[in-house]
Amino acid sequence: MSERPFMQLYVSDFIGDTLQLSTEQIGAYMLLLMAMWNAGGRLPSDEAKLARITRMSVKKWKAIADDLMSFFDIDSDSIRHNRLTKELEKSESKSQSRSSAGEAGGRAKALKDKEARLANAMLEPQHLPDTITSLPSEDASTPGVDIDFEIFWEAYPNKIGKPSAERAFSQAVKRANLNQIMAGVRAYAAKTDDRQWCSPVKWLSDDRWNDAPARPPDRPPKPNGLAHLQKPQSREEYLAAEKARSERSFR
């Protein structure tokens, strides 16, 4: 990357100096100036190289070279531009001044930082306060476990949603004592029907310890597969049928 980040261009002077040039010549002139700026103020006077810089064929360059070369000073093997040379010298002078100022500032900052480190090293360390706030004892009391709820939870058959169940239990014991609730739990756990178990939250919220469910009816015996073929008989019909079977057996 070039050490000269920009090229100073005096627009009014440039336009006034190039009024006689065509658009093509102005473009070639600008390319020569920019290449010369990056090269440090000089370009080779070789026609082929100048044609390449201006992106033209040698023949085309020769056709416009006379008009453009009037802006440059020509030496034996190079060309230079008087105004551009002065701007380069000014730019390099400013760059050198900034560099020197930066080095001086850097040295001053380094010295200041060193002095600050030395001063800090000589300071006495800060003492800790004489008193230290005591830490809480390891045997400090912690929230206790609700023993009554644990008894209920152990006995309840459908253990789901324990935190919510504990909150529901804390409200339920305000409406009934533990013995009532546990009696209801034991009765509920002993049920023999195939109904789904309630969640403990619903069971407690609905005061289900007060339930007295009816016993489901016994299921009737399954009918004999041939019962529909049998006809009801009177006593006389039964005796007559038995007599007929006996007579057939002795023949």
C-alpha positions in Angstrom: 0.0 0.0 0.0 1.3 3.5 -0.8 2.5 5.7 2.0 0.6 8.6 0.3 -3.1 7.7 0.8 -4.5 10.5 -1.4 -3.4 12.9 -4.1 -4.3 16.6 -3.8 -6.3 17.8 -6.8 -7.1 21.5 -7.3 -10.2 21.1 -9.4 -10.5 24.7 -10.7 -6.8 24.8 -11.8 -7.1 21.3 -13.5 -10.2 22.3 -15.5 -8.6 25.6 -16.5 -5.4 23.9 -17.7 -7.1 21.2 -19.7 -9.8 23.1 -21.6 -8.0 22.4 -24.9 -7.9 18.6 -24.3 -10.5 16.1 -25.5 -12.2 13.7 -23.1 -9.9 10.9 -24.1 -6.8 13.1 -23.5 -8.1 14.2 -20.1 -8.5 10.6 -19.1 -5.0 9.7 -20.2 -3.6 12.8 -18.4 -5.3 11.7 -15.1 -3.9 8.2 -15.5 -0.4 9.6 -15.9 -0.7 11.9 -12.9 -2.0 9.1 -10.6 0.7 6.6 -11.8 3.3 9.3 -11.2 2.0 10.0 -7.7 2.3 6.4 -6.7 5.7 6.1 -8.4 7.2 8.9 -6.3 7.1 11.7 -8.9 8.7 10.2 -12.0 7.6 7.9 -14.9 9.8 6.4 -17.7 9.7 8.3 -21.0 9.4 5.1 -23.0 6.4 5.4 -25.3 5.4 1.8 -25.0 5.3 2.1 -21.2 3.4 5.4 -21.3 0.9 3.8 -23.7 0.4 0.9 -21.3 -0.2 3.3 -18.4 -2.9 5.2 -20.3 -4.5 1.9 -21.6 -3.9 2.8 -25.2 -2.1 1.2 -28.1 1.3 2.7 -29.0 -0.1 4.1 -32.2 -3.0 5.9 -30.3 -0.5 7.2 -27.7 1.7 8.7 -30.4 -1.3 10.5 -31.8 -2.1 12.4 -28.6 1.4 12.4 -26.9 2.4 15.9 -28.1 -0.6 17.6 -26.5 0.0 15.8 -23.2 3.7 16.0 -23.0 3.4 19.8 -22.8 2.3 19.4 -19.2 5.5 17.4 -18.2 9.2 18.1 -17.9 11.1 15.5 -20.0 14.5 14.3 -19.0 16.6 11.8 -20.9 14.8 8.7 -19.6 11.9 10.0 -17.4 9.2 12.6 -17.2 8.1 14.6 -14.2 5.3 17.1 -13.4 6.3 20.3 -11.7 3.0 20.9 -9.7 2.8 17.2 -8.7 6.4 17.2 -7.5 5.7 20.1 -5.1 2.5 18.4 -3.8 4.6 15.3 -3.2 7.2 17.2 -1.2 4.5 18.8 0.9 2.8 15.5 1.6 6.1 13.8 2.6 6.9 16.7 4.9 3.6 16.4 6.7 3.9 12.7 6.9 7.4 13.0 8.4 6.1 15.6 10.9 3.2 13.3 12.0 5.6 10.4 12.4 8.0 12.4 14.5 5.2 13.6 16.7 3.8 10.1 17.1 7.2 8.8 18.1 7.6 11.6 20.6 4.1 11.0 22.0 4.7 7.3 22.2 7.9 7.8 24.2 6.2 10.3 26.5 3.3 7.9 27.1 5.6 5.0 27.8 7.6 7.1 30.3 4.3 8.2 32.0 3.1 4.6 32.2 6.4 3.5 33.7 6.3 6.2 36.3 2.8 5.2 37.2 3.7 1.6 37.6 6.7 2.5 39.9 4.4 4.8 42.0 1.8 2.0 42.4 4.5 -0.4 43.4 5.6 1.9 46.2 2.2 2.2 47.7 1.4 0.3 50.9 -1.2 -2.5 50.5 -4.7 -1.7 51.7 -5.5 -3.5 55.0 -8.5 -5.6 55.5 -11.1 -4.4 57.9 -10.6 -5.4 61.5 -14.0 -7.1 61.7 -15.4 -9.7 59.4 -19.0 -10.4 59.1 -19.6 -13.8 60.4 -20.9 -16.4 58.0 -24.2 -18.2 58.8 -23.8 -21.3 60.8 -24.1 -24.6 59.0 -26.7 -25.8 61.5 -28.9 -22.8 60.9 -32.6 -23.8 60.7 -34.0 -24.7 57.3 -37.6 -25.0 56.3 -39.0 -28.2 57.7 -40.7 -31.0 55.9 -44.5 -31.3 56.3 -44.7 -34.7 58.0 -48.5 -34.9 57.7 -48.3 -34.4 54.0 -45.5 -37.0 53.7 -47.8 -39.5 55.5 -50.6 -38.7 53.0 -48.3 -38.9 50.0 -46.9 -42.3 51.1 -50.5 -43.7 51.4 -52.0 -42.2 48.3 -52.1 -44.7 45.4 -51.6 -42.3 42.4 -48.5 -40.3 43.1 -48.4 -37.5 40.5 -47.7 -33.7 40.8 -46.2 -33.7 44.3 -45.6 -29.9 44.7 -49.2 -29.1 43.6 -50.5 -31.9 45.8 -48.6 -30.4 48.8 -50.3 -27.0 48.3 -53.7 -28.7 47.9 -53.0 -30.7 51.1 -52.2 -27.5 53.1 -55.7 -26.2 52.2 -57.4 -29.5 52.8 -56.2 -29.8 56.4 -58.0 -26.5 57.1 -61.3 -28.3 56.2 -60.7 -31.7 57.8 -58.2 -33.2 60.3 -55.5 -35.7 59.3 -57.4 -38.7 60.6 -60.4 -38.0 58.4 -58.2 -37.5 55.3 -56.2 -40.6 55.9 -59.3 -42.7 56.5 -60.6 -41.5 53.2 -57.3 -42.3 51.5 -57.3 -45.9 52.8 -60.8 -46.5 51.7 -60.0 -45.0 48.3 -56.8 -47.1 47.9 -58.8 -50.3 48.6 -61.4 -49.8 45.8 -61.9 -52.8 43.6 -63.6 -51.2 40.6 -61.8 -50.3 37.4 -62.4 -46.6 37.5 -59.3 -44.4 36.9 -57.4 -43.0 39.9 -57.9 -39.3 40.7 -54.9 -37.1 40.8 -54.0 -36.2 44.4 -54.8 -32.5 43.7 -58.3 -33.2 42.5 -58.9 -35.7 45.3 -57.9 -33.2 48.0 -59.6 -30.2 46.3 -62.9 -32.1 46.0 -62.9 -33.3 49.6 -63.0 -36.9 48.4 -62.3 -38.3 51.8 -66.1 -37.8 52.4 -67.0 -40.1 49.5 -69.2 -43.1 50.2 -69.4 -44.8 46.8 -72.0 -47.4 46.2 -70.8 -51.0 45.7 -71.1 -51.9 42.0 -73.8 -54.6 41.4 -72.6 -58.2 41.1 -72.4 -59.4 37.5 -75.1 -61.9 36.6 -73.9 -65.4 35.7 -73.2 -66.1 32.1 -76.1 -68.0 30.5 -75.6 -71.6 29.4 -75.1 -71.7 25.7 -78.0 -74.2 25.3 -80.5 -72.4 27.6 -82.4 -70.9 24.7 -83.1 -74.5 23.4 -84.7 -75.7 26.7 -88.4 -75.4 27.2 -89.9 -74.9 30.7 -91.7 -78.2 31.9 -94.5 -78.8 34.4 -94.3 -81.5 37.0 -96.6 -83.8 35.1 -94.6 -83.3 31.9 -91.4 -84.1 33.7 -92.8 -87.4 35.2 -94.2 -88.4 31.8 -90.9 -87.8 30.1 -89.0 -89.8 32.8 -91.5 -92.8 32.5 -91.0 -92.8 28.7 -87.2 -92.9 29.0 -87.5 -95.8 31.5 -89.7 -97.8 29.2 -87.4 -97.3 26.3 -84.4 -98.5 28.4 -86.1 -101.9 29.1 -87.1 -102.8 25.6 
